[in-house]
Amino acid sequence: MLNQIPHSADGFELEEIDGEILLYSPASTRSVYLNSTASLIWRLCDGQQSVGQIIEQLKDAFPEAQDSIEQDVVHSIQLFVDNEAVSLTSAA
């Protein structure tokens, strides 16, 4: 998965409702509750960088959390894929 590039699906939006973050697709009425880490990862699924690059970017930004970042990113992206909010393509 580290060499794959995550692309966010069209039609999904991040919304904050009563202090909770919701990834929501009005067209499919699909929604996923996210924590702040997962919402940041969602924003980085721009189709421009691989999963590995996202991990490195977050490790640079949050050095105190390096031990858990890779697991958090992989878990969050898998959650997005399972909910059809992200698709993965192979890096060229």
C-alpha positions in Angstrom: 0.0 0.0 0.0 2.9 2.4 0.7 3.6 2.9 -3.0 -0.1 3.5 -4.0 -1.6 6.9 -4.5 -4.9 7.7 -2.7 -7.4 9.7 -4.7 -10.4 11.1 -2.8 -13.7 10.3 -4.4 -15.9 13.0 -5.9 -18.8 14.1 -3.8 -17.4 13.5 -0.4 -17.2 16.4 2.0 -15.8 17.0 5.5 -18.3 18.6 7.8 -18.0 19.4 11.5 -21.2 18.8 13.4 -21.5 19.4 17.1 -17.7 19.1 17.5 -17.5 15.8 15.5 -16.0 15.5 12.1 -18.0 13.7 9.5 -16.9 12.6 6.0 -20.2 12.6 4.1 -21.4 11.9 0.6 -24.8 13.5 -0.1 -25.2 11.5 -3.3 -24.7 8.1 -1.7 -25.8 9.1 1.8 -22.7 7.4 3.0 -21.0 8.9 6.1 -17.9 8.1 8.2 -17.1 9.6 11.6 -13.4 10.7 11.7 -11.1 11.8 14.5 -8.8 14.8 13.8 -5.9 12.6 12.6 -8.1 10.9 10.1 -9.5 14.2 8.8 -6.0 15.4 8.2 -5.1 12.2 6.4 -8.3 12.7 4.2 -7.1 16.1 3.2 -3.8 14.7 2.1 -5.4 12.1 -0.2 -5.1 14.5 -3.2 -4.0 12.1 -5.8 -0.5 13.7 -5.9 1.4 11.7 -3.3 1.8 8.1 -2.3 0.7 6.6 1.0 4.4 6.5 1.9 4.9 10.2 1.1 1.9 11.0 3.3 3.4 9.1 6.2 6.8 10.9 5.8 5.1 14.3 5.6 3.2 13.6 8.8 6.3 12.2 10.6 8.1 15.4 9.7 5.1 17.5 11.0 4.5 15.4 14.2 7.9 13.9 15.3 6.5 13.1 18.7 4.0 10.7 17.1 6.3 8.9 14.7 5.7 5.5 16.3 2.0 5.5 15.5 1.8 7.5 12.3 2.3 4.7 9.8 -0.3 2.5 11.4 -2.8 5.5 11.7 -2.3 6.4 8.0 -2.7 2.9 6.7 -5.7 2.2 8.9 -7.4 5.5 7.9 -6.8 5.1 4.2 -8.2 1.5 4.4 -11.3 2.9 6.2 -11.7 5.4 3.3 -11.3 2.7 0.7 -13.8 0.4 2.5 -16.3 3.3 2.4 -15.6 4.1 -1.2 -14.3 7.6 -0.2 -10.8 6.9 -1.6 -9.5 4.8 -4.5 -5.9 3.7 -4.7 -3.8 3.6 -7.9 -0.2 2.4 -8.4 2.5 5.0 -8.5 4.0 5.4 -12.0 
